Amino acid sequence: IFGVLVCLFVLILIQYLERTPRAKLSAADAPKGVVRWDFVIPKESSFLNRSDLLIQIASGFRKHTAGIQTVALVGLGGSGKTTLARQYARLQKNPVAWELNAETKESLMGSMEALAYALSETLEEKKNIKKLQDIKNPQEREEKLIQLVKLFLKTRRNWLLVYDNVEKFGDIEKFFPCDPSWGKGNVIITTRDSNIQNNNHVNSAIQVGELSAKDKLD
């Protein structure tokens, strides 16, 4: 029962921290379909008992509300960064929330294509995404894919992207939302690279260490 109450408290607190004044909607902000990745997490895991870190993520986004905000979760492999990012994403109500597998360039491209296809609304848009497979030049294919994702995200409000398992920022820089052409949203990066906190595109870095004795017992 105590665990349930803690989760409810965290959810209410995060929603309070994320609340921002409502603005008048423009044509680009017209309601669109919900596009969300599954964000699968274990049903039972000590990694789920980290309410303090969930609050830190929400606070990191709250400190900077304009444009695109990025929070990096930094820690050793197996410290629960991915589970933490997914748990946070599941608690949010972003109409667009997606995880991108950044372990390799190939996996990142695949995730971007899946996101683009999920965001496409018309048959013509879906056809254009499938046509990317026919482009032989890798650089041209990358650029066209990025432009499509930018176009789709810019017409959405308050999206959330999770770049999972980033080795170093340079690996994702080309695919990373860092200017107004991507619209407005939040980004979570999970990485083992502690130097990422020095990157100008990262607003807040949170150290994810081993579970405390209290977290293991809760």
Solvent accessible surface area in square Angstrom, and as a share of the most:
residue,aa,sasa,rsa
1,I,175,0.89
2,F,142,0.59
3,G,43,0.42
4,V,95,0.55
5,L,103,0.51
6,V,45,0.26
7,C,71,0.43
8,L,90,0.45
9,F,122,0.51
10,V,4,0.03
11,L,52,0.26
12,I,115,0.58
13,L,46,0.23
14,I,0,0.00
15,Q,61,0.27
16,Y,130,0.50
17,L,32,0.16
18,E,51,0.23
19,R,148,0.54
20,T,73,0.42
21,P,125,0.79
22,R,243,0.89
23,A,66,0.51
24,K,198,0.84
25,L,109,0.54
26,S,65,0.42
27,A,98,0.76
28,A,51,0.39
29,D,30,0.16
30,A,48,0.37
31,P,127,0.80
32,K,72,0.31
33,G,45,0.43
34,V,107,0.61
35,V,15,0.09
36,R,78,0.28
37,W,78,0.27
38,D,108,0.56
39,F,1,0.01
40,V,95,0.55
41,I,36,0.18
42,P,58,0.36
43,K,197,0.84
44,E,159,0.71
45,S,33,0.21
46,S,40,0.26
47,F,58,0.24
48,L,32,0.16
49,N,53,0.27
50,R,8,0.03
51,S,36,0.23
52,D,82,0.42
53,L,17,0.08
54,L,4,0.02
55,I,46,0.23
56,Q,81,0.36
57,I,0,0.00
58,A,0,0.00
59,S,34,0.22
60,G,2,0.02
61,F,7,0.03
62,R,98,0.36
63,K,150,0.63
64,H,74,0.33
65,T,67,0.39
66,A,79,0.61
67,G,38,0.36
68,I,31,0.16
69,Q,13,0.06
70,T,2,0.01
71,V,1,0.00
72,A,0,0.00
73,L,0,0.00
74,V,4,0.02
75,G,11,0.11
76,L,138,0.69
77,G,54,0.52
78,G,71,0.68
79,S,10,0.07
80,G,10,0.10
81,K,20,0.08
82,T,43,0.25
83,T,20,0.11
84,L,0,0.00
85,A,0,0.00
86,R,51,0.19
87,Q,20,0.09
88,Y,2,0.01
89,A,0,0.00
90,R,125,0.46
91,L,41,0.20
92,Q,20,0.09
93,K,168,0.71
94,N,10,0.05
95,P,46,0.29
96,V,0,0.00
97,A,0,0.00
98,W,28,0.10
99,E,12,0.05
100,L,0,0.00
101,N,65,0.33
102,A,6,0.04
103,E,106,0.47
104,T,68,0.39
105,K,105,0.45
106,E,133,0.60
107,S,31,0.20
108,L,2,0.01
109,M,20,0.09
110,G,39,0.37
111,S,17,0.11
112,M,1,0.00
113,E,21,0.09
114,A,48,0.37
115,L,0,0.00
116,A,0,0.00
117,Y,83,0.32
118,A,37,0.29
119,L,3,0.01
120,S,7,0.04
121,E,97,0.43
122,T,68,0.40
123,L,126,0.63
124,E,103,0.46
125,E,52,0.23
126,K,55,0.23
127,K,98,0.42
128,N,57,0.29
129,I,8,0.04
130,K,124,0.53
131,K,117,0.49
132,L,6,0.03
133,Q,108,0.48
134,D,103,0.54
135,I,36,0.18
136,K,182,0.77
137,N,79,0.40
138,P,96,0.60
139,Q,111,0.49
140,E,69,0.31
141,R,64,0.23
142,E,11,0.05
143,E,77,0.35
144,K,96,0.41
145,L,0,0.00
146,I,11,0.05
147,Q,107,0.48
148,L,34,0.17
149,V,0,0.00
150,K,36,0.15
151,L,109,0.54
152,F,14,0.06
153,L,0,0.00
154,K,112,0.48
155,T,45,0.26
156,R,19,0.07
157,R,107,0.39
158,N,79,0.40
159,W,0,0.00
160,L,2,0.01
161,L,1,0.00
162,V,1,0.00
163,Y,0,0.00
164,D,18,0.09
165,N,59,0.30
166,V,2,0.01
167,E,120,0.54
168,K,109,0.46
169,F,16,0.07
170,G,52,0.50
171,D,61,0.31
172,I,1,0.00
173,E,90,0.40
174,K,92,0.39
175,F,4,0.02
176,F,3,0.01
177,P,0,0.00
178,C,55,0.33
179,D,55,0.29
180,P,112,0.70
181,S,43,0.28
182,W,4,0.01
183,G,16,0.16
184,K,111,0.47
185,G,3,0.03
186,N,20,0.10
187,V,0,0.00
188,I,0,0.00
189,I,0,0.00
190,T,1,0.00
191,T,2,0.01
192,R,158,0.58
193,D,32,0.17
194,S,56,0.36
195,N,104,0.53
196,I,4,0.02
197,Q,95,0.42
198,N,117,0.60
199,N,39,0.20
200,N,149,0.76
201,H,66,0.29
202,V,14,0.08
203,N,57,0.29
204,S,23,0.15
205,A,35,0.27
206,I,8,0.04
207,Q,107,0.48
208,V,3,0.01
209,G,43,0.42
210,E,155,0.69
211,L,28,0.14
212,S,57,0.37
213,A,76,0.59
214,K,134,0.57
215,D,26,0.13
216,K,123,0.52
217,L,155,0.77
218,D,88,0.46
